Amino acid sequence: MFVLTHRPQADPPTDITFVGDLPSAITQSKRAAGDKYVNILGANVAKQCTEARLLDEVLVLVAPVLLGDGVRMFDHPGGANVRLKPIAGETAHWYSVIY
């Protein structure tokens, strides 16, 4: 597991690697995953990956929770539109990211 943070723990668990910048986190994650998926958790990190054009796909999980505040993953005033193409039919929430 790779954790993108500016405040790494002084004594991290042996199975967690703290990384201070997005490009390094992605590079290390892809290397560790080999030919498997790299999962990005957290709307802010996913948004950074989208802005850096590093996402291939996105799986949107809808939870029955109403949030009063939070990170809007695709909100980027003045930024480029993010187009998504359904992977598994029109009602699925798994999309290819098209740049």
N, CA, C and O atoms as CSV, one atom per row, in Angstrom:
chain,resi,resn,atom,element,x,y,z
A,1,MET,N,N,0.845,-1.165,0.000
A,1,MET,CA,C,0.000,0.000,0.000
A,1,MET,C,C,0.895,1.233,0.000
A,1,MET,O,O,1.870,1.318,0.746
A,2,PHE,N,N,0.538,2.176,-0.850
A,2,PHE,CA,C,1.256,3.436,-0.941
A,2,PHE,C,C,0.305,4.540,-0.507
A,2,PHE,O,O,-0.822,4.620,-0.995
A,3,VAL,N,N,0.748,5.379,0.397
A,3,VAL,CA,C,-0.083,6.460,0.913
A,3,VAL,C,C,0.564,7.789,0.505
A,3,VAL,O,O,1.711,8.075,0.848
A,4,LEU,N,N,-0.203,8.582,-0.233
A,4,LEU,CA,C,0.250,9.905,-0.652
A,4,LEU,C,C,-0.026,10.881,0.482
A,4,LEU,O,O,-1.180,11.104,0.847
A,5,THR,N,N,1.025,11.460,1.038
A,5,THR,CA,C,0.847,12.360,2.172
A,5,THR,C,C,2.029,13.314,2.292
A,5,THR,O,O,3.136,13.029,1.835
A,6,HIS,N,N,1.761,14.447,2.914
A,6,HIS,CA,C,2.829,15.397,3.231
A,6,HIS,C,C,3.269,15.235,4.685
A,6,HIS,O,O,4.204,15.896,5.137
A,7,ARG,N,N,2.578,14.338,5.420
A,7,ARG,CA,C,2.894,14.108,6.826
A,7,ARG,C,C,3.026,12.608,7.110
A,7,ARG,O,O,2.145,12.022,7.738
A,8,PRO,N,N,4.111,11.985,6.656
A,8,PRO,CA,C,4.261,10.544,6.881
A,8,PRO,C,C,4.485,10.228,8.362
A,8,PRO,O,O,5.018,11.041,9.117
A,9,GLN,N,N,4.066,9.037,8.748
A,9,GLN,CA,C,4.305,8.587,10.109
A,9,GLN,C,C,5.797,8.367,10.323
A,9,GLN,O,O,6.513,7.966,9.406
A,10,ALA,N,N,6.254,8.630,11.531
A,10,ALA,CA,C,7.677,8.446,11.845
A,10,ALA,C,C,8.064,6.967,11.810
A,10,ALA,O,O,9.170,6.626,11.391
A,11,ASP,N,N,7.168,6.096,12.244
A,11,ASP,CA,C,7.446,4.662,12.292
A,11,ASP,C,C,6.296,3.920,11.609
A,11,ASP,O,O,5.432,3.363,12.285
A,12,PRO,N,N,6.279,3.908,10.248
A,12,PRO,CA,C,5.148,3.317,9.535
A,12,PRO,C,C,5.138,1.794,9.640
A,12,PRO,O,O,6.185,1.177,9.839
A,13,PRO,N,N,3.954,1.186,9.508
A,13,PRO,CA,C,3.890,-0.272,9.440
A,13,PRO,C,C,4.697,-0.771,8.242
A,13,PRO,O,O,4.872,-0.039,7.268
A,14,THR,N,N,5.178,-1.980,8.306
A,14,THR,CA,C,6.061,-2.503,7.252
A,14,THR,C,C,5.364,-2.659,5.905
A,14,THR,O,O,6.037,-2.673,4.875
A,15,ASP,N,N,4.034,-2.777,5.879
A,15,ASP,CA,C,3.340,-2.978,4.609
A,15,ASP,C,C,2.792,-1.679,4.009
A,15,ASP,O,O,2.017,-1.721,3.054
A,16,ILE,N,N,3.186,-0.530,4.558
A,16,ILE,CA,C,2.737,0.771,4.045
A,16,ILE,C,C,3.953,1.621,3.697
A,16,ILE,O,O,4.894,1.741,4.482
A,17,THR,N,N,3.914,2.209,2.497
A,17,THR,CA,C,4.966,3.120,2.059
A,17,THR,C,C,4.353,4.502,1.899
A,17,THR,O,O,3.392,4.673,1.150
A,18,PHE,N,N,4.897,5.477,2.591
A,18,PHE,CA,C,4.424,6.853,2.467
A,18,PHE,C,C,5.209,7.540,1.357
A,18,PHE,O,O,6.433,7.434,1.288
A,19,VAL,N,N,4.486,8.245,0.488
A,19,VAL,CA,C,5.096,8.915,-0.661
A,19,VAL,C,C,4.649,10.368,-0.637
A,19,VAL,O,O,3.482,10.657,-0.372
A,20,GLY,N,N,5.573,11.285,-0.913
A,20,GLY,CA,C,5.297,12.708,-0.777
A,20,GLY,C,C,4.796,13.420,-2.016
A,20,GLY,O,O,4.372,14.572,-1.922
A,21,ASP,N,N,4.829,12.763,-3.197
A,21,ASP,CA,C,4.341,13.444,-4.398
A,21,ASP,C,C,3.626,12.454,-5.307
A,21,ASP,O,O,3.938,11.263,-5.320
A,22,LEU,N,N,2.670,12.962,-6.062
A,22,LEU,CA,C,1.810,12.139,-6.894
A,22,LEU,C,C,2.572,11.323,-7.944
A,22,LEU,O,O,2.346,10.116,-8.033
A,23,PRO,N,N,3.461,11.921,-8.742
A,23,PRO,CA,C,4.148,11.113,-9.756
A,23,PRO,C,C,4.912,9.923,-9.159
A,23,PRO,O,O,4.880,8.827,-9.718
A,24,SER,N,N,5.590,10.130,-8.037
A,24,SER,CA,C,6.312,9.028,-7.395
A,24,SER,C,C,5.352,7.972,-6.876
A,24,SER,O,O,5.623,6.776,-6.991
A,25,ALA,N,N,4.238,8.399,-6.309
A,25,ALA,CA,C,3.251,7.450,-5.792
A,25,ALA,C,C,2.701,6.578,-6.921
A,25,ALA,O,O,2.564,5.366,-6.759
A,26,ILE,N,N,2.393,7.185,-8.045
A,26,ILE,CA,C,1.866,6.427,-9.184
A,26,ILE,C,C,2.925,5.482,-9.731
A,26,ILE,O,O,2.639,4.312,-9.986
A,27,THR,N,N,4.142,5.975,-9.913
A,27,THR,CA,C,5.226,5.138,-10.438
A,27,THR,C,C,5.472,3.930,-9.542
A,27,THR,O,O,5.559,2.804,-10.031
A,28,GLN,N,N,5.586,4.152,-8.242
A,28,GLN,CA,C,5.846,3.058,-7.310
A,28,GLN,C,C,4.675,2.081,-7.250
A,28,GLN,O,O,4.878,0.869,-7.173
A,29,SER,N,N,3.452,2.604,-7.285
A,29,SER,CA,C,2.264,1.751,-7.246
A,29,SER,C,C,2.180,0.865,-8.477
A,29,SER,O,O,1.896,-0.328,-8.369
A,30,LYS,N,N,2.426,1.445,-9.654
A,30,LYS,CA,C,2.377,0.670,-10.893
A,30,LYS,C,C,3.459,-0.396,-10.914
A,30,LYS,O,O,3.219,-1.519,-11.358
A,31,ARG,N,N,4.635,-0.055,-10.442
A,31,ARG,CA,C,5.738,-1.026,-10.397
A,31,ARG,C,C,5.375,-2.195,-9.478
A,31,ARG,O,O,5.610,-3.356,-9.811
A,32,ALA,N,N,4.803,-1.871,-8.323
A,32,ALA,CA,C,4.438,-2.919,-7.359
A,32,ALA,C,C,3.290,-3.780,-7.874
A,32,ALA,O,O,3.243,-4.978,-7.595
A,33,ALA,N,N,2.365,-3.184,-8.620
A,33,ALA,CA,C,1.190,-3.923,-9.107
A,33,ALA,C,C,1.507,-4.825,-10.287
A,33,ALA,O,O,0.794,-5.797,-10.537
A,34,GLY,N,N,2.573,-4.510,-11.013
A,34,GLY,CA,C,2.892,-5.307,-12.198
A,34,GLY,C,C,1.790,-5.167,-13.231
A,34,GLY,O,O,1.496,-4.061,-13.682
A,35,ASP,N,N,1.170,-6.298,-13.612
A,35,ASP,CA,C,0.115,-6.250,-14.621
A,35,ASP,C,C,-1.281,-6.183,-14.000
A,35,ASP,O,O,-2.275,-6.402,-14.692
A,36,LYS,N,N,-1.364,-5.885,-12.713
A,36,LYS,CA,C,-2.651,-5.784,-12.027
A,36,LYS,C,C,-3.078,-4.320,-11.906
A,36,LYS,O,O,-2.325,-3.407,-12.246
A,37,TYR,N,N,-4.296,-4.120,-11.417
A,37,TYR,CA,C,-4.828,-2.774,-11.239
A,37,TYR,C,C,-4.133,-2.041,-10.105
A,37,TYR,O,O,-3.684,-2.646,-9.131
A,38,VAL,N,N,-4.055,-0.727,-10.251
A,38,VAL,CA,C,-3.693,0.172,-9.161
A,38,VAL,C,C,-4.980,0.885,-8.784
A,38,VAL,O,O,-5.584,1.561,-9.617
A,39,ASN,N,N,-5.396,0.741,-7.554
A,39,ASN,CA,C,-6.618,1.389,-7.083
A,39,ASN,C,C,-6.263,2.696,-6.394
A,39,ASN,O,O,-5.363,2.754,-5.556
A,40,ILE,N,N,-6.982,3.733,-6.760
A,40,ILE,CA,C,-6.816,5.050,-6.156
A,40,ILE,C,C,-8.008,5.272,-5.241
A,40,ILE,O,O,-9.153,5.201,-5.686
A,41,LEU,N,N,-7.754,5.538,-3.978
A,41,LEU,CA,C,-8.836,5.782,-3.036
A,41,LEU,C,C,-8.785,7.238,-2.590
A,41,LEU,O,O,-7.716,7.767,-2.282
A,42,GLY,N,N,-9.928,7.868,-2.559
A,42,GLY,CA,C,-10.020,9.253,-2.120
A,42,GLY,C,C,-10.269,10.181,-3.288
A,42,GLY,O,O,-9.548,10.152,-4.286
A,43,ALA,N,N,-11.293,11.003,-3.156
A,43,ALA,CA,C,-11.682,11.900,-4.239
A,43,ALA,C,C,-10.591,12.908,-4.577
A,43,ALA,O,O,-10.409,13.246,-5.747
A,44,ASN,N,N,-9.861,13.398,-3.571
A,44,ASN,CA,C,-8.839,14.403,-3.839
A,44,ASN,C,C,-7.692,13.821,-4.661
A,44,ASN,O,O,-7.227,14.451,-5.611
A,45,VAL,N,N,-7.236,12.630,-4.302
A,45,VAL,CA,C,-6.144,11.995,-5.050
A,45,VAL,C,C,-6.626,11.613,-6.450
A,45,VAL,O,O,-5.893,11.785,-7.424
A,46,ALA,N,N,-7.856,11.095,-6.557
A,46,ALA,CA,C,-8.403,10.764,-7.875
A,46,ALA,C,C,-8.517,12.012,-8.741
A,46,ALA,O,O,-8.258,11.961,-9.944
A,47,LYS,N,N,-8.901,13.125,-8.138
A,47,LYS,CA,C,-8.996,14.383,-8.883
A,47,LYS,C,C,-7.615,14.816,-9.372
A,47,LYS,O,O,-7.471,15.258,-10.512
A,48,GLN,N,N,-6.602,14.692,-8.516
A,48,GLN,CA,C,-5.232,15.028,-8.925
A,48,GLN,C,C,-4.780,14.136,-10.076
A,48,GLN,O,O,-4.134,14.604,-11.014
A,49,CYS,N,N,-5.123,12.848,-10.004
A,49,CYS,CA,C,-4.760,11.911,-11.079
A,49,CYS,C,C,-5.464,12.271,-12.380
A,49,CYS,O,O,-4.872,12.184,-13.456
A,50,THR,N,N,-6.726,12.675,-12.280
A,50,THR,CA,C,-7.469,13.085,-13.477
A,50,THR,C,C,-6.831,14.318,-14.098
A,50,THR,O,O,-6.645,14.378,-15.314
A,51,GLU,N,N,-6.495,15.301,-13.271
A,51,GLU,CA,C,-5.871,16.527,-13.772
A,51,GLU,C,C,-4.504,16.257,-14.390
A,51,GLU,O,O,-4.098,16.949,-15.323
A,52,ALA,N,N,-3.789,15.252,-13.873
A,52,ALA,CA,C,-2.477,14.889,-14.408
A,52,ALA,C,C,-2.598,13.878,-15.550
A,52,ALA,O,O,-1.591,13.429,-16.097
A,53,ARG,N,N,-3.835,13.522,-15.907
A,53,ARG,CA,C,-4.116,12.575,-16.992
A,53,ARG,C,C,-3.486,11.213,-16.730
A,53,ARG,O,O,-2.886,10.608,-17.618
A,54,LEU,N,N,-3.633,10.745,-15.502
A,54,LEU,CA,C,-3.040,9.475,-15.099
A,54,LEU,C,C,-4.068,8.361,-14.893
A,54,LEU,O,O,-3.688,7.218,-14.640
A,55,LEU,N,N,-5.353,8.673,-14.996
A,55,LEU,CA,C,-6.375,7.641,-14.808
A,55,LEU,C,C,-6.752,7.014,-16.138
A,55,LEU,O,O,-6.901,7.712,-17.141
A,56,ASP,N,N,-6.906,5.694,-16.145
A,56,ASP,CA,C,-7.399,4.984,-17.323
A,56,ASP,C,C,-8.892,4.696,-17.186
A,56,ASP,O,O,-9.645,4.771,-18.156
A,57,GLU,N,N,-9.300,4.367,-15.969
A,57,GLU,CA,C,-10.688,4.024,-15.705
A,57,GLU,C,C,-11.083,4.589,-14.347
A,57,GLU,O,O,-10.231,4.910,-13.518
A,58,VAL,N,N,-12.387,4.704,-14.138
A,58,VAL,CA,C,-12.884,5.140,-12.847
A,58,VAL,C,C,-14.113,4.303,-12.510
A,58,VAL,O,O,-15.010,4.140,-13.338
A,59,LEU,N,N,-14.146,3.780,-11.298
A,59,LEU,CA,C,-15.289,3.042,-10.792
A,59,LEU,C,C,-15.956,3.935,-9.758
A,59,LEU,O,O,-15.371,4.235,-8.717
A,60,VAL,N,N,-17.176,4.356,-10.046
A,60,VAL,CA,C,-17.895,5.261,-9.164
A,60,VAL,C,C,-18.822,4.429,-8.286
A,60,VAL,O,O,-19.711,3.741,-8.787
A,61,LEU,N,N,-18.612,4.495,-6.994
A,61,LEU,CA,C,-19.461,3.786,-6.048
A,61,LEU,C,C,-20.417,4.782,-5.428
A,61,LEU,O,O,-20.000,5.786,-4.849
A,62,VAL,N,N,-21.687,4.501,-5.550
A,62,VAL,CA,C,-22.707,5.386,-5.006
A,62,VAL,C,C,-23.092,4.866,-3.630
A,62,VAL,O,O,-23.522,3.723,-3.481
A,63,ALA,N,N,-22.932,5.716,-2.635
A,63,ALA,CA,C,-23.275,5.355,-1.261
A,63,ALA,C,C,-24.477,6.190,-0.826
A,63,ALA,O,O,-24.560,7.373,-1.158
A,64,PRO,N,N,-25.394,5.594,-0.097
A,64,PRO,CA,C,-26.584,6.340,0.325
A,64,PRO,C,C,-26.298,7.263,1.508
A,64,PRO,O,O,-26.877,7.116,2.584
A,65,VAL,N,N,-25.403,8.207,1.288
A,65,VAL,CA,C,-25.009,9.158,2.325
A,65,VAL,C,C,-25.044,10.547,1.703
A,65,VAL,O,O,-24.564,10.743,0.586
A,66,LEU,N,N,-25.603,11.496,2.413
A,66,LEU,CA,C,-25.608,12.874,1.942
A,66,LEU,C,C,-24.525,13.636,2.690
A,66,LEU,O,O,-24.533,13.699,3.920
A,67,LEU,N,N,-23.601,14.210,1.943
A,67,LEU,CA,C,-22.505,14.966,2.534
A,67,LEU,C,C,-22.767,16.457,2.371
A,67,LEU,O,O,-23.176,16.917,1.305
A,68,GLY,N,N,-22.532,17.179,3.413
A,68,GLY,CA,C,-22.703,18.620,3.336
A,68,GLY,C,C,-21.520,19.304,2.697
A,68,GLY,O,O,-21.629,20.438,2.230
A,69,ASP,N,N,-20.390,18.626,2.673
A,69,ASP,CA,C,-19.171,19.206,2.134
A,69,ASP,C,C,-18.261,18.066,1.712
A,69,ASP,O,O,-18.499,16.910,2.060
A,70,GLY,N,N,-17.238,18.389,0.975
A,70,GLY,CA,C,-16.292,17.366,0.548
A,70,GLY,C,C,-15.653,17.750,-0.766
A,70,GLY,O,O,-15.905,18.830,-1.299
A,71,VAL,N,N,-14.834,16.871,-1.282
A,71,VAL,CA,C,-14.136,17.109,-2.542
A,71,VAL,C,C,-15.007,16.626,-3.686
A,71,VAL,O,O,-15.450,15.477,-3.703
A,72,ARG,N,N,-15.246,17.497,-4.627
A,72,ARG,CA,C,-15.972,17.118,-5.837
A,72,ARG,C,C,-14.940,16.643,-6.844
A,72,ARG,O,O,-14.116,17.425,-7.316
A,73,MET,N,N,-14.989,15.372,-7.167
A,73,MET,CA,C,-13.944,14.755,-7.962
A,73,MET,C,C,-13.743,15.403,-9.326
A,73,MET,O,O,-12.607,15.550,-9.776
A,74,PHE,N,N,-14.823,15.791,-9.988
A,74,PHE,CA,C,-14.694,16.328,-11.333
A,74,PHE,C,C,-14.930,17.833,-11.396
A,74,PHE,O,O,-15.126,18.378,-12.482
A,75,ASP,N,N,-14.915,18.508,-10.258
A,75,ASP,CA,C,-15.126,19.944,-10.215
A,75,ASP,C,C,-13.803,20.660,-10.450
A,75,ASP,O,O,-12.884,20.557,-9.637
A,76,HIS,N,N,-13.708,21.374,-11.542
A,76,HIS,CA,C,-12.491,22.117,-11.871
A,76,HIS,C,C,-12.907,23.350,-12.678
A,76,HIS,O,O,-12.840,23.330,-13.907
A,77,PRO,N,N,-13.336,24.427,-11.999
A,77,PRO,CA,C,-13.787,25.617,-12.720
A,77,PRO,C,C,-12.728,26.095,-13.715
A,77,PRO,O,O,-11.571,26.311,-13.355
A,78,GLY,N,N,-13.137,26.252,-14.947
A,78,GLY,CA,C,-12.224,26.701,-15.994
A,78,GLY,C,C,-11.340,25.605,-16.542
A,78,GLY,O,O,-10.570,25.846,-17.473
A,79,GLY,N,N,-11.429,24.407,-15.990
A,79,GLY,CA,C,-10.602,23.294,-16.439
A,79,GLY,C,C,-11.242,22.546,-17.594
A,79,GLY,O,O,-12.343,22.870,-18.039
A,80,ALA,N,N,-10.527,21.543,-18.064
A,80,ALA,CA,C,-11.015,20.729,-19.174
A,80,ALA,C,C,-12.127,19.800,-18.708
A,80,ALA,O,O,-12.143,19.356,-17.560
A,81,ASN,N,N,-13.057,19.513,-19.617
A,81,ASN,CA,C,-14.100,18.542,-19.314
A,81,ASN,C,C,-13.493,17.154,-19.232
A,81,ASN,O,O,-12.542,16.837,-19.946
A,82,VAL,N,N,-14.045,16.335,-18.364
A,82,VAL,CA,C,-13.642,14.938,-18.255
A,82,VAL,C,C,-14.771,14.120,-18.848
A,82,VAL,O,O,-15.880,14.104,-18.314
A,83,ARG,N,N,-14.493,13.440,-19.955
A,83,ARG,CA,C,-15.504,12.609,-20.596
A,83,ARG,C,C,-15.321,11.175,-20.125
A,83,ARG,O,O,-14.196,10.700,-19.972
A,84,LEU,N,N,-16.428,10.496,-19.898
A,84,LEU,CA,C,-16.390,9.119,-19.442
A,84,LEU,C,C,-17.183,8.253,-20.410
A,84,LEU,O,O,-18.217,8.671,-20.930
A,85,LYS,N,N,-16.687,7.049,-20.645
A,85,LYS,CA,C,-17.359,6.093,-21.521
A,85,LYS,C,C,-17.684,4.855,-20.699
A,85,LYS,O,O,-16.779,4.227,-20.149
A,86,PRO,N,N,-18.976,4.489,-20.605
A,86,PRO,CA,C,-19.339,3.298,-19.819
A,86,PRO,C,C,-18.606,2.056,-20.326
A,86,PRO,O,O,-18.498,1.842,-21.534
A,87,ILE,N,N,-18.109,1.248,-19.409
A,87,ILE,CA,C,-17.395,0.023,-19.760
A,87,ILE,C,C,-18.350,-1.161,-19.824
A,87,ILE,O,O,-18.210,-2.013,-20.702
A,88,ALA,N,N,-19.313,-1.232,-18.919
A,88,ALA,CA,C,-20.171,-2.415,-18.825
A,88,ALA,C,C,-21.644,-2.061,-18.968
A,88,ALA,O,O,-22.450,-2.460,-18.127
A,89,GLY,N,N,-22.016,-1.328,-20.003
A,89,GLY,CA,C,-23.416,-0.984,-20.202
A,89,GLY,C,C,-23.757,0.398,-19.692
A,89,GLY,O,O,-22.966,1.025,-18.987
A,90,GLU,N,N,-24.910,0.859,-20.045
A,90,GLU,CA,C,-25.317,2.222,-19.717
A,90,GLU,C,C,-25.579,2.452,-18.233
A,90,GLU,O,O,-25.435,3.582,-17.765
A,91,THR,N,N,-25.957,1.429,-17.481
A,91,THR,CA,C,-26.288,1.640,-16.080
A,91,THR,C,C,-25.122,1.370,-15.142
A,91,THR,O,O,-25.234,1.597,-13.937
A,92,ALA,N,N,-24.019,0.895,-15.672
A,92,ALA,CA,C,-22.853,0.624,-14.833
A,92,ALA,C,C,-22.204,1.934,-14.403
A,92,ALA,O,O,-22.429,2.984,-15.006
A,93,HIS,N,N,-21.413,1.855,-13.373
A,93,HIS,CA,C,-20.695,3.027,-12.890
A,93,HIS,C,C,-19.196,2.808,-13.002
A,93,HIS,O,O,-18.430,3.239,-12.140
A,94,TRP,N,N,-18.785,2.137,-14.067
A,94,TRP,CA,C,-17.369,1.900,-14.340
A,94,TRP,C,C,-17.102,2.473,-15.715
A,94,TRP,O,O,-17.719,2.065,-16.699
A,95,TYR,N,N,-16.185,3.415,-15.782
A,95,TYR,CA,C,-15.998,4.169,-17.009
A,95,TYR,C,C,-14.525,4.218,-17.426
A,95,TYR,O,O,-13.622,4.170,-16.591
A,96,SER,N,N,-14.311,4.315,-18.732
A,96,SER,CA,C,-13.011,4.669,-19.283
A,96,SER,C,C,-12.899,6.190,-19.237
A,96,SER,O,O,-13.882,6.892,-19.476
A,97,VAL,N,N,-11.718,6.696,-18.933
A,97,VAL,CA,C,-11.495,8.138,-18.943
A,97,VAL,C,C,-10.958,8.507,-20.312
A,97,VAL,O,O,-9.988,7.912,-20.782
A,98,ILE,N,N,-11.585,9.488,-20.959
A,98,ILE,CA,C,-11.199,9.914,-22.309
A,98,ILE,C,C,-10.620,11.315,-22.220
A,98,ILE,O,O,-11.314,12.255,-21.830
A,99,TYR,N,N,-9.366,11.456,-22.578
A,99,TYR,CA,C,-8.712,12.767,-22.546
A,99,TYR,C,C,-8.708,13.371,-23.917
A,99,TYR,O,O,-8.201,14.478,-24.103
